Amino acid sequence: MALDAQAGLREDLRILVMSATLDGARVAKLLGDAPTITSEGRAHPVETRHLGRDPNRRIDEQMADAILLALRAETGSVLAFLPGQGEIRRVERILAERIGGDVDLAPLYGAMEGRAQDRAIEPAPPGRRKVVLATSIAETSLTIEGVRVVVDSGLARVPRYEADIGVTRLETVRASRAAADQRRGRAGRTEPGICYRLWDEAATTSLPPFAEPEIKAADLSGLLLDLAQWGVSDPASLKWLDQPPMPALTEARAELLEIGAIDADGRITPAGKAMHKLPLPPRLARMVSEAGRRGAAHDAALIAAVLVERGLGGDSADLDHRLENFRRDRSQRAEAMSGLARGWAAAAKAGTPTSDMSAAEILALAYPSRIAKARGAPGQFLLANGRAAQVEPGDALAKQAYLVVAEMTGRAAATRILLAAALPEDRLERAAEGQIGTAEEVTFDAAARALRARSIRRLRAITLKSGPLAVPTTLASAETLARGAAEIGIAALPWTKAQIQWRDRVMFLRASEGDEWPDVSDAGLATTVDSWLAPHLVGETSLASIGGDRLDAALKAMLPWDMQRRLEAEAPTHFEAPTGSRHAIDYEGEGAPNLAIRVQELFGLKEHPAIARGRLKLTLHLLSPAQRPIQITRDLPGFWKGSWAAVKTDMKGRYPRHVWPDDPANATPTMRAKPRGT
């Protein structure tokens, strides 16, 4: 935005970028090849020692060992880098049992009260040493007097936004080389120091050069709202050091649309401007501003405070419990957050105060898609957005019928609910405002091979109530029945022999003439049921009720009139023998098209029977008077001239009452035996 202002509003604006860890060359290029100035500063030498790491041991145990080693081997205070608050507390417990009485332990992480953070960075009292257990918060712009030893776990905890569930979770990753160098430098700020690293020296080169830019993995809804307020609806129109990922932008845009912050063109709305005035993430800003309109701004602001300030109100998964603890808390941190909350409520232009709205209803203003209904075992819930999540079975929330979820972690079936509020069932309608609808749903019952219709009252993915209905006589129902047939197999339809032969004939012409003939194989028909079958099933409710006339009409409609005439001419259903009798042609078996016929009916034929305007000869299965095969041929004239003599001799002995001429090509065809006495 600074570059945008420079280009369009303030040509005289000069921009200076300062950082200890950014890739300076990339920033300089973004600024039009701006000059780069490097300041090394004053740093004392730091010796680096690599301790390696045992993958079979917990990181907190190995860090505790490394810190104890440093305390024994070196003088001065120690700064230890750990990925997060949980590891810090575990290392603190281990060290408390093992260190001497002249060493103070001082945790340092973002969720601590300001006074506790101040104590962590104060110099150790005379004659004492300090061990500061810190997250990456202590990497830059921080000098702790007396620290000359750094112990680095090589790990960092970074936010990762999961667009599919709309939550940001923390993920432990390897620190970048830039971060490792910054951590190492903390040991040499005031005097020569030592850095212990919990990895092998060779592994340093495999560390990523820089940490992944937050824009690549963050929730971009706040950024998109900032841009809309700035007047930019298309982020691509701005210059970026790292382009915002399109999937994250799409998700952020959908979120802002859902809460009414922007319109369909990406422009900020009046409601969005009200949200932007609040220094909160867009969903929480929407919660506070909308609750303010309803007279519950103060309660909403307290909820926002609990959500943005980690650990405020304790660690209970029940939001109501945390709010109760927060209201009773008289610590400096709680008082500071209460003051911020009062400012947010005032900025929301609160209406008449009211206690009518529950915490769950207020929370639903921010997360309408996270209303959850209990299902299955205790603690199992289904969210309105379709995700499954669980709370610890022993937690009181596990017994609730409905929740509104504020925080989750994990993926897929392993998603755990970290913070939620119980939603009384009689408040569901109000909390879900506008999201509940009733619809008629028609499904295919594969076991019964029939349609089932139900009236369903639903909160997005959550079914609230359902009951049976008569199946409506609509094209949509017919399409569902047709798709059901495709799912269990087209062969399940009640095909007649004539219809099967019709399909075989069409497929024969498709194979010989090309794709102008439709694909009426099982696989081909299954992929196109909406177009060829569904229109002819309106009114039908099961596969068993489909009559032959429906399938006939559906198949015939696949061919225009001229192709139907060609089908009859080029792939006839029957062959008319010289005797005048008609015999079905088999288009499916091996060697198809096949014709099984008694040899006597072909007497007098001098050319081999063919179809497709004479292009394709029939495979003749010549039969004896007893309908037993005597020869298979695709060259009838050659058969008459060749092996007929041997066949005649054999057949004449077996069937003396039938005619076995010496010259069958010029004999009279017959279906009868010789008259008695001849």
RAWOGI-V165614 format. One record per residue. N is the residue number from 1. RES is the residue in three letters. BURIAL is b if it has 24 or more other ideal C-beta (glycine too) atoms within 12 Angstrom, else e. Layout:
BEGIN
n=<N | N>
res=<RES | RES>
burial=<BURIAL | BURIAL>
END
This chain:
BEGIN
n=<1 | 2 | 3 | 4 | 5 | 6 | 7 | 8 | 9 | 10 | 11 | 12 | 13 | 14 | 15 | 16 | 17 | 18 | 19 | 20 | 21 | 22 | 23 | 24 | 25 | 26 | 27 | 28 | 29 | 30 | 31 | 32 | 33 | 34 | 35 | 36 | 37 | 38 | 39 | 40 | 41 | 42 | 43 | 44 | 45 | 46 | 47 | 48 | 49 | 50 | 51 | 52 | 53 | 54 | 55 | 56 | 57 | 58 | 59 | 60 | 61 | 62 | 63 | 64 | 65 | 66 | 67 | 68 | 69 | 70 | 71 | 72 | 73 | 74 | 75 | 76 | 77 | 78 | 79 | 80 | 81 | 82 | 83 | 84 | 85 | 86 | 87 | 88 | 89 | 90 | 91 | 92 | 93 | 94 | 95 | 96 | 97 | 98 | 99 | 100 | 101 | 102 | 103 | 104 | 105 | 106 | 107 | 108 | 109 | 110 | 111 | 112 | 113 | 114 | 115 | 116 | 117 | 118 | 119 | 120 | 121 | 122 | 123 | 124 | 125 | 126 | 127 | 128 | 129 | 130 | 131 | 132 | 133 | 134 | 135 | 136 | 137 | 138 | 139 | 140 | 141 | 142 | 143 | 144 | 145 | 146 | 147 | 148 | 149 | 150 | 151 | 152 | 153 | 154 | 155 | 156 | 157 | 158 | 159 | 160 | 161 | 162 | 163 | 164 | 165 | 166 | 167 | 168 | 169 | 170 | 171 | 172 | 173 | 174 | 175 | 176 | 177 | 178 | 179 | 180 | 181 | 182 | 183 | 184 | 185 | 186 | 187 | 188 | 189 | 190 | 191 | 192 | 193 | 194 | 195 | 196 | 197 | 198 | 199 | 200 | 201 | 202 | 203 | 204 | 205 | 206 | 207 | 208 | 209 | 210 | 211 | 212 | 213 | 214 | 215 | 216 | 217 | 218 | 219 | 220 | 221 | 222 | 223 | 224 | 225 | 226 | 227 | 228 | 229 | 230 | 231 | 232 | 233 | 234 | 235 | 236 | 237 | 238 | 239 | 240 | 241 | 242 | 243 | 244 | 245 | 246 | 247 | 248 | 249 | 250 | 251 | 252 | 253 | 254 | 255 | 256 | 257 | 258 | 259 | 260 | 261 | 262 | 263 | 264 | 265 | 266 | 267 | 268 | 269 | 270 | 271 | 272 | 273 | 274 | 275 | 276 | 277 | 278 | 279 | 280 | 281 | 282 | 283 | 284 | 285 | 286 | 287 | 288 | 289 | 290 | 291 | 292 | 293 | 294 | 295 | 296 | 297 | 298 | 299 | 300 | 301 | 302 | 303 | 304 | 305 | 306 | 307 | 308 | 309 | 310 | 311 | 312 | 313 | 314 | 315 | 316 | 317 | 318 | 319 | 320 | 321 | 322 | 323 | 324 | 325 | 326 | 327 | 328 | 329 | 330 | 331 | 332 | 333 | 334 | 335 | 336 | 337 | 338 | 339 | 340 | 341 | 342 | 343 | 344 | 345 | 346 | 347 | 348 | 349 | 350 | 351 | 352 | 353 | 354 | 355 | 356 | 357 | 358 | 359 | 360 | 361 | 362 | 363 | 364 | 365 | 366 | 367 | 368 | 369 | 370 | 371 | 372 | 373 | 374 | 375 | 376 | 377 | 378 | 379 | 380 | 381 | 382 | 383 | 384 | 385 | 386 | 387 | 388 | 389 | 390 | 391 | 392 | 393 | 394 | 395 | 396 | 397 | 398 | 399 | 400 | 401 | 402 | 403 | 404 | 405 | 406 | 407 | 408 | 409 | 410 | 411 | 412 | 413 | 414 | 415 | 416 | 417 | 418 | 419 | 420 | 421 | 422 | 423 | 424 | 425 | 426 | 427 | 428 | 429 | 430 | 431 | 432 | 433 | 434 | 435 | 436 | 437 | 438 | 439 | 440 | 441 | 442 | 443 | 444 | 445 | 446 | 447 | 448 | 449 | 450 | 451 | 452 | 453 | 454 | 455 | 456 | 457 | 458 | 459 | 460 | 461 | 462 | 463 | 464 | 465 | 466 | 467 | 468 | 469 | 470 | 471 | 472 | 473 | 474 | 475 | 476 | 477 | 478 | 479 | 480 | 481 | 482 | 483 | 484 | 485 | 486 | 487 | 488 | 489 | 490 | 491 | 492 | 493 | 494 | 495 | 496 | 497 | 498 | 499 | 500 | 501 | 502 | 503 | 504 | 505 | 506 | 507 | 508 | 509 | 510 | 511 | 512 | 513 | 514 | 515 | 516 | 517 | 518 | 519 | 520 | 521 | 522 | 523 | 524 | 525 | 526 | 527 | 528 | 529 | 530 | 531 | 532 | 533 | 534 | 535 | 536 | 537 | 538 | 539 | 540 | 541 | 542 | 543 | 544 | 545 | 546 | 547 | 548 | 549 | 550 | 551 | 552 | 553 | 554 | 555 | 556 | 557 | 558 | 559 | 560 | 561 | 562 | 563 | 564 | 565 | 566 | 567 | 568 | 569 | 570 | 571 | 572 | 573 | 574 | 575 | 576 | 577 | 578 | 579 | 580 | 581 | 582 | 583 | 584 | 585 | 586 | 587 | 588 | 589 | 590 | 591 | 592 | 593 | 594 | 595 | 596 | 597 | 598 | 599 | 600 | 601 | 602 | 603 | 604 | 605 | 606 | 607 | 608 | 609 | 610 | 611 | 612 | 613 | 614 | 615 | 616 | 617 | 618 | 619 | 620 | 621 | 622 | 623 | 624 | 625 | 626 | 627 | 628 | 629 | 630 | 631 | 632 | 633 | 634 | 635 | 636 | 637 | 638 | 639 | 640 | 641 | 642 | 643 | 644 | 645 | 646 | 647 | 648 | 649 | 650 | 651 | 652 | 653 | 654 | 655 | 656 | 657 | 658 | 659 | 660 | 661 | 662 | 663 | 664 | 665 | 666 | 667 | 668 | 669 | 670 | 671 | 672 | 673 | 674 | 675 | 676 | 677 | 678>
res=<MET | ALA | LEU | ASP | ALA | GLN | ALA | GLY | LEU | ARG | GLU | ASP | LEU | ARG | ILE | LEU | VAL | MET | SER | ALA | THR | LEU | ASP | GLY | ALA | ARG | VAL | ALA | LYS | LEU | LEU | GLY | ASP | ALA | PRO | THR | ILE | THR | SER | GLU | GLY | ARG | ALA | HIS | PRO | VAL | GLU | THR | ARG | HIS | LEU | GLY | ARG | ASP | PRO | ASN | ARG | ARG | ILE | ASP | GLU | GLN | MET | ALA | ASP | ALA | ILE | LEU | LEU | ALA | LEU | ARG | ALA | GLU | THR | GLY | SER | VAL | LEU | ALA | PHE | LEU | PRO | GLY | GLN | GLY | GLU | ILE | ARG | ARG | VAL | GLU | ARG | ILE | LEU | ALA | GLU | ARG | ILE | GLY | GLY | ASP | VAL | ASP | LEU | ALA | PRO | LEU | TYR | GLY | ALA | MET | GLU | GLY | ARG | ALA | GLN | ASP | ARG | ALA | ILE | GLU | PRO | ALA | PRO | PRO | GLY | ARG | ARG | LYS | VAL | VAL | LEU | ALA | THR | SER | ILE | ALA | GLU | THR | SER | LEU | THR | ILE | GLU | GLY | VAL | ARG | VAL | VAL | VAL | ASP | SER | GLY | LEU | ALA | ARG | VAL | PRO | ARG | TYR | GLU | ALA | ASP | ILE | GLY | VAL | THR | ARG | LEU | GLU | THR | VAL | ARG | ALA | SER | ARG | ALA | ALA | ALA | ASP | GLN | ARG | ARG | GLY | ARG | ALA | GLY | ARG | THR | GLU | PRO | GLY | ILE | CYS | TYR | ARG | LEU | TRP | ASP | GLU | ALA | ALA | THR | THR | SER | LEU | PRO | PRO | PHE | ALA | GLU | PRO | GLU | ILE | LYS | ALA | ALA | ASP | LEU | SER | GLY | LEU | LEU | LEU | ASP | LEU | ALA | GLN | TRP | GLY | VAL | SER | ASP | PRO | ALA | SER | LEU | LYS | TRP | LEU | ASP | GLN | PRO | PRO | MET | PRO | ALA | LEU | THR | GLU | ALA | ARG | ALA | GLU | LEU | LEU | GLU | ILE | GLY | ALA | ILE | ASP | ALA | ASP | GLY | ARG | ILE | THR | PRO | ALA | GLY | LYS | ALA | MET | HIS | LYS | LEU | PRO | LEU | PRO | PRO | ARG | LEU | ALA | ARG | MET | VAL | SER | GLU | ALA | GLY | ARG | ARG | GLY | ALA | ALA | HIS | ASP | ALA | ALA | LEU | ILE | ALA | ALA | VAL | LEU | VAL | GLU | ARG | GLY | LEU | GLY | GLY | ASP | SER | ALA | ASP | LEU | ASP | HIS | ARG | LEU | GLU | ASN | PHE | ARG | ARG | ASP | ARG | SER | GLN | ARG | ALA | GLU | ALA | MET | SER | GLY | LEU | ALA | ARG | GLY | TRP | ALA | ALA | ALA | ALA | LYS | ALA | GLY | THR | PRO | THR | SER | ASP | MET | SER | ALA | ALA | GLU | ILE | LEU | ALA | LEU | ALA | TYR | PRO | SER | ARG | ILE | ALA | LYS | ALA | ARG | GLY | ALA | PRO | GLY | GLN | PHE | LEU | LEU | ALA | ASN | GLY | ARG | ALA | ALA | GLN | VAL | GLU | PRO | GLY | ASP | ALA | LEU | ALA | LYS | GLN | ALA | TYR | LEU | VAL | VAL | ALA | GLU | MET | THR | GLY | ARG | ALA | ALA | ALA | THR | ARG | ILE | LEU | LEU | ALA | ALA | ALA | LEU | PRO | GLU | ASP | ARG | LEU | GLU | ARG | ALA | ALA | GLU | GLY | GLN | ILE | GLY | THR | ALA | GLU | GLU | VAL | THR | PHE | ASP | ALA | ALA | ALA | ARG | ALA | LEU | ARG | ALA | ARG | SER | ILE | ARG | ARG | LEU | ARG | ALA | ILE | THR | LEU | LYS | SER | GLY | PRO | LEU | ALA | VAL | PRO | THR | THR | LEU | ALA | SER | ALA | GLU | THR | LEU | ALA | ARG | GLY | ALA | ALA | GLU | ILE | GLY | ILE | ALA | ALA | LEU | PRO | TRP | THR | LYS | ALA | GLN | ILE | GLN | TRP | ARG | ASP | ARG | VAL | MET | PHE | LEU | ARG | ALA | SER | GLU | GLY | ASP | GLU | TRP | PRO | ASP | VAL | SER | ASP | ALA | GLY | LEU | ALA | THR | THR | VAL | ASP | SER | TRP | LEU | ALA | PRO | HIS | LEU | VAL | GLY | GLU | THR | SER | LEU | ALA | SER | ILE | GLY | GLY | ASP | ARG | LEU | ASP | ALA | ALA | LEU | LYS | ALA | MET | LEU | PRO | TRP | ASP | MET | GLN | ARG | ARG | LEU | GLU | ALA | GLU | ALA | PRO | THR | HIS | PHE | GLU | ALA | PRO | THR | GLY | SER | ARG | HIS | ALA | ILE | ASP | TYR | GLU | GLY | GLU | GLY | ALA | PRO | ASN | LEU | ALA | ILE | ARG | VAL | GLN | GLU | LEU | PHE | GLY | LEU | LYS | GLU | HIS | PRO | ALA | ILE | ALA | ARG | GLY | ARG | LEU | LYS | LEU | THR | LEU | HIS | LEU | LEU | SER | PRO | ALA | GLN | ARG | PRO | ILE | GLN | ILE | THR | ARG | ASP | LEU | PRO | GLY | PHE | TRP | LYS | GLY | SER | TRP | ALA | ALA | VAL | LYS | THR | ASP | MET | LYS | GLY | ARG | TYR | PRO | ARG | HIS | VAL | TRP | PRO | ASP | ASP | PRO | ALA | ASN | ALA | THR | PRO | THR | MET | ARG | ALA | LYS | PRO | ARG | GLY | THR>
burial=<b | e | b | e | e | e | e | e | e | e | e | e | e | e | e | e | e | e | e | b | b | b | e | b | e | e | b | e | e | e | b | e | e | e | e | e | e | e | e | e | e | e | e | e | e | b | e | b | b | e | b | e | b | e | e | e | e | e | b | b | e | b | b | b | b | b | b | b | e | b | b | e | e | b | e | b | b | b | b | b | b | b | b | b | b | b | b | b | b | b | b | b | e | b | b | e | e | e | b | e | e | e | b | b | b | b | b | b | b | b | b | b | b | e | e | e | b | e | e | b | b | e | e | b | e | e | e | e | b | b | b | b | b | b | b | b | b | b | b | e | e | b | b | b | e | b | b | b | b | b | b | b | b | b | b | b | b | b | b | b | b | b | b | e | b | b | b | b | b | b | e | e | e | b | b | b | b | b | b | b | b | b | b | b | b | b | b | b | b | e | e | e | b | b | b | b | b | b | b | e | e | e | e | b | e | e | b | e | e | b | b | e | b | e | b | b | b | b | b | b | b | b | b | b | b | b | b | b | b | b | e | b | b | e | b | e | e | b | e | b | b | b | e | b | b | e | e | b | b | e | b | b | b | b | b | b | b | b | b | b | b | b | e | e | e | b | b | b | b | e | b | b | b | b | b | b | b | b | e | b | b | b | b | b | b | b | b | b | b | b | b | b | b | b | e | b | b | b | b | b | b | b | b | b | b | b | b | b | b | b | b | b | b | b | e | b | b | b | b | b | b | b | b | e | e | b | b | e | b | e | e | e | b | b | e | e | b | b | e | b | b | e | e | b | b | e | b | b | e | b | e | e | e | e | e | e | b | b | b | b | b | b | b | b | b | b | b | b | b | b | b | b | b | b | e | e | e | e | b | b | b | b | b | b | b | b | b | b | b | b | b | e | e | e | b | e | b | b | e | b | b | b | b | b | b | b | b | b | b | e | e | e | e | e | b | b | b | b | b | b | b | b | b | e | e | e | b | b | e | b | b | b | e | e | b | b | e | e | e | b | b | b | b | b | e | e | e | e | b | b | b | b | b | e | e | b | e | b | b | b | e | b | e | b | e | e | e | e | e | e | b | e | e | e | e | b | b | b | b | b | b | b | b | b | b | b | e | e | e | b | e | e | b | e | b | e | e | e | b | b | b | b | b | b | b | b | b | b | b | b | e | e | e | e | e | e | b | b | e | b | e | e | e | e | b | b | e | b | b | e | e | b | b | b | b | b | b | b | e | b | b | b | b | e | e | b | e | e | e | b | b | e | e | b | b | b | e | b | b | e | e | e | e | e | e | e | b | e | e | b | b | b | b | b | b | e | b | b | e | e | e | e | b | b | b | b | b | e | e | e | e | b | b | b | b | b | b | b | b | b | b | b | b | b | b | e | e | b | b | b | b | b | e | e | e | b | b | b | b | b | b | b | b | b | b | e | e | e | e | b | b | e | b | e | e | b | e | e | b | b | e | e | e | b | e | e | b | b | e | e | b | e | e | e | b | e | e | b | b | b | b | e | e | b | b | e | b | e | b | b | e | e | e | e | e | e | e | e>
END
